[in-house]
Amino acid sequence: MSNEGRAEGLVEVVLPGKVEPDGLEVRHGGAVPAPGPGQVLIRMEATGVSFAEQQMRRGRYYDQPPFPFVPGYDLVGTVLATGEGVDAGLAGTRVAALVKVGGWASHVLVDAADAVPVPDGIGAAEAETLVVNGITAWQMLHRKARVRAGQTVLVHGANGGVGSVLVQLALAACAKVIGTASVRHHEVLRERGVPPVDYRDPDLAARVRALAPGGVDAVFDHVGGRSIVTSWSLLAPGGTLVSYGSASTRDDEGSKQWPVLKLLGRLWLWNALPGRRRAYFFNIWAGRALAKDRFRARLGADLGQVFGALQRGDLTPQIAARLPLGRAADALRLAESGTVVGKVVLTP
């Protein structure tokens, strides 16, 4: 191992099984791993709580590993050490990484090719809010829906981690945005120039149609279930529905694959119908197994675009709260409460 960092004990949060947040285990004093060939060792400076971890603790994330494991979908930190075949100059560099699991730890091993440099002037917590959330929002907006200036989009959960980034990126693209959220978050949306709609309103579809009589050009739906039917009905001719989750099934029992399969079947059927509307299910990991190099190149390019938007002022980091890693249970409860705007961030 080259460029060795100082000796430190490993701290990690372990998800031992289907547990309430208090069931998370914080383990101290483990050996800090050494990077292997092609890897870097990152000292975590910020990681976060996303919907994936909320599903994982319930055993309902469709491709999560078997228990026990360390959750944590993404992280930002400093490269402490580099493995064989990796540029030693990376040591000391702040990077971001998308890992799916393993981020809730003081030290994390990552393939060097998956570490994306964070530009100078961007803090670790600020960057963390834009890793999985920013890439998801950017790729759905620009690669799937291909939203253009003057179009109208509907963002469900416009106060959430992904939703708040989607709103800002869509506005930066000169699109008109309608956002659904609970009433407590409506004033924040109005301040951004986004007309809010109560997501619990039984007449939600009518409220959206009043704002966009001809339909909307794109809908971004993380809710799934019955919401996806409403979202499809609100599309204008030529519009695009992008589904990226099934939050409405979070507390369901039974198969964790069934809600996703049911959703995919519905989208396939809609795409088979005559007409010019399209529906997609977005998964950030799609295609990685078949085209890893292309996936990494796109990931780095898109995250670079997101960081550029932050530097231009098109994005304001939405940090709901910052809590130390040892309080992961509190962070998870807060993220699940539905009362916060943006992302709950964990720090060392």
Residue pairs with C-beta under 8 A, 6 or more apart in sequence:
1 34
1 35
1 41
1 81
1 82
1 83
2 81
2 82
2 83
2 84
2 86
2 88
2 91
3 80
3 81
3 82
3 88
3 91
4 80
4 81
5 32
5 41
5 43
5 80
5 81
5 91
7 32
8 32
8 43
8 106
8 107
9 28
9 29
9 30
9 31
9 32
9 106
10 27
10 28
10 29
10 30
10 31
10 32
10 33
10 105
10 106
10 107
11 26
11 27
11 28
11 29
11 30
11 105
11 106
11 325
11 326
11 348
12 26
12 27
12 30
12 70
12 104
12 105
12 106
13 24
13 25
13 26
13 27
13 70
13 71
13 72
13 104
13 105
13 325
13 328
14 24
14 25
14 26
14 27
14 68
14 69
14 70
15 24
15 25
15 53
15 56
15 57
15 67
15 68
15 69
15 70
15 71
16 23
16 24
16 25
16 67
16 68
17 23
17 59
17 67
17 68
18 57
18 58
18 59
18 67
19 57
20 57
21 57
21 328
21 329
21 330
21 332
21 333
21 336
22 329
23 57
23 329
24 57
24 328
24 329
24 332
25 68
26 325
26 326
26 328
32 41
32 107
33 41
33 107
33 109
34 41
34 81
34 83
35 41
35 81
35 82
35 83
35 86
35 109
36 83
36 84
36 109
37 83
37 84
37 85
38 83
38 84
38 85
38 86
38 111
38 112
38 113
39 82
39 83
39 86
39 109
39 110
39 111
39 112
40 79
40 80
40 81
40 82
40 83
40 86
40 90
40 95
40 109
40 110
40 111
40 112
40 115
41 79
41 80
41 81
41 82
41 83
41 107
41 108
41 109
42 75
42 77
42 78
42 79
42 80
42 95
42 97
42 107
42 108
42 109
42 110
42 115
43 77
43 78
43 80
43 106
43 107
43 348
44 75
44 76
44 77
44 103
44 105
44 106
44 107
44 108
44 325
44 348
45 75
45 76
45 77
45 78
45 94
45 124
45 125
45 347
45 348
46 75
46 76
46 77
46 124
46 125
46 127
46 128
46 345
46 346
46 347
47 72
47 74
47 75
47 76
47 103
47 104
47 128
47 325
47 345
47 346
48 72
48 73
48 74
48 75
48 103
48 128
48 129
48 131
48 132
48 161
48 343
48 344
48 345
48 346
49 328
49 331
49 332
49 334
49 335
49 343
49 344
49 345
49 346
50 73
50 74
50 132
50 133
50 161
50 335
50 343
51 161
51 222
51 245
51 247
52 61
52 71
52 73
52 100
52 132
53 71
53 72
53 73
53 104
53 332
53 335
54 250
54 332
54 335
54 336
55 61
55 64
55 250
55 256
56 64
56 71
56 101
57 71
57 332
58 250
58 251
59 67
59 256
60 249
60 250
60 252
60 256
61 256
62 256
62 257
62 260
64 101
65 101
69 101
69 102
70 101
70 102
70 103
70 104
70 105
71 101
71 102
71 103
71 104
72 99
72 101
72 102
72 103
72 104
72 105
72 108
73 98
73 99
73 100
73 101
73 103
73 132
74 96
74 97
74 98
74 99
74 103
74 128
74 131
74 132
75 96
75 97
75 99
75 103
75 108
75 128
75 131
76 94
76 95
76 96
76 97
76 118
76 124
76 125
76 127
76 128
76 131
77 94
77 95
77 108
77 124
78 92
78 93
78 94
78 95
79 90
79 91
79 92
79 93
79 94
79 95
79 115
80 91
80 107
81 91
82 88
82 90
82 91
82 112
83 112
86 112
87 112
90 112
90 115
93 117
94 117
94 118
94 124
94 127
95 110
95 115
95 116
95 117
95 118
96 115
96 116
96 118
96 127
96 128
96 131
96 303
97 103
97 108
97 110
97 114
97 115
97 116
97 131
98 114
98 131
98 132
98 135
98 284
98 299
99 108
99 110
99 114
100 285
102 108
104 325
104 328
104 346
105 325
106 325
106 348
113 296
114 296
114 299
116 299
116 300
116 303
116 304
118 124
118 127
118 307
119 307
119 311
121 311
122 307
122 310
122 311
124 347
125 317
125 319
125 322
125 345
125 347
126 310
126 317
126 319
127 307
128 343
128 345
129 161
129 165
129 317
129 318
129 319
129 342
129 343
129 345
130 165
130 303
130 306
130 307
130 310
130 315
130 317
131 303
132 284
133 161
133 162
133 164
133 165
133 343
134 165
134 303
134 306
134 307
134 315
135 284
135 299
135 302
135 303
135 306
136 162
136 165
136 244
136 282
136 284
137 162
137 165
137 166
137 169
137 306
138 169
138 302
138 303
138 305
138 306
139 282
139 284
139 298
139 302
140 166
140 220
140 242
140 244
140 282
141 147
141 153
141 166
141 169
141 170
141 173
141 218
141 220
142 169
142 173
143 302
144 240
144 242
144 280
144 282
145 153
145 217
145 218
145 220
145 240
145 242
146 240
147 153
147 170
147 173
147 175
147 217
147 218
148 173
148 175
149 173
149 174
149 175
150 174
150 175
150 176
151 175
151 176
151 217
151 218
152 175
152 176
152 177
152 178
152 212
152 216
152 217
152 236
153 170
153 175
153 176
153 177
153 178
153 216
153 217
153 218
153 219
153 220
154 177
154 178
154 179
154 180
154 208
154 212
154 216
154 218
154 219
154 220
154 231
154 234
155 163
155 166
155 167
155 170
155 177
155 178
155 179
155 180
155 220
156 163
156 180
156 199
156 219
156 220
156 221
156 222
156 223
156 227
156 231
157 163
157 180
157 181
157 199
157 222
157 223
157 247
158 164
158 166
158 167
158 177
158 179
158 180
158 181
158 185
158 189
158 194
158 196
159 179
159 181
159 182
159 185
159 188
159 189
159 341
159 342
160 222
160 342
161 318
161 342
161 343
162 222
162 244
163 179
163 181
163 220
163 222
164 318
164 341
164 342
165 306
165 315
165 318
166 220
167 177
167 179
167 189
167 192
167 194
168 192
168 309
168 314
168 315
168 316
169 306
169 309
169 314
169 315
170 177
171 177
171 192
171 193
171 194
171 314
172 309
172 314
172 315
175 217
177 192
177 193
177 194
178 194
178 195
178 197
178 208
178 211
178 212
178 216
179 189
179 194
179 195
179 196
179 197
180 196
180 197
180 198
180 199
180 204
181 189
181 196
181 197
181 198
181 199
182 198
182 199
182 200
182 338
183 198
184 339
185 196
185 341
186 196
186 198
188 341
189 195
189 196
190 196
195 211
197 204
197 207
197 208
197 211
198 204
198 207
199 223
201 207
204 230
205 230
205 233
205 234
208 216
208 234
209 215
209 234
212 234
212 236
214 236
215 234
215 235
215 236
215 237
215 239
216 234
216 235
216 236
216 239
217 235
217 236
217 238
217 239
217 240
218 235
218 239
218 240
218 241
218 242
219 231
219 232
219 234
219 235
219 239
219 240
219 241
219 242
220 242
220 244
221 227
221 228
221 231
221 241
221 242
221 243
221 244
221 245
222 243
222 244
222 245
222 246
222 247
223 245
223 246
223 247
223 248
224 243
224 245
224 246
224 247
224 248
224 249
224 259
224 263
225 246
225 248
225 249
225 259
226 248
227 248
228 241
228 243
228 263
228 266
229 266
231 241
231 243
232 241
232 270
232 277
232 279
235 241
235 277
237 275
237 276
237 277
238 276
238 277
239 277
239 278
240 277
240 278
240 279
240 280
241 267
241 270
241 277
241 278
241 279
241 280
242 279
242 280
242 282
243 263
243 267
243 279
243 280
243 281
243 282
244 281
244 282
244 283
246 259
246 260
246 263
249 259
252 259
260 281
263 281
264 281
267 279
267 280
267 281
270 277
270 279
271 278
271 279
285 295
287 294
287 295
288 295
306 315
309 315
310 317
317 342
318 341
318 342
318 343
319 342
319 343
319 345
320 334
320 335
320 340
320 341
320 342
320 343
320 344
320 345
321 331
321 334
321 340
321 344
321 345
322 345
322 346
322 347
323 330
323 331
323 334
323 344
323 345
323 346
323 347
324 346
324 347
324 348
325 346
325 347
325 348
327 346
328 346
331 344
331 346
332 344
334 340
334 344
335 343
335 344
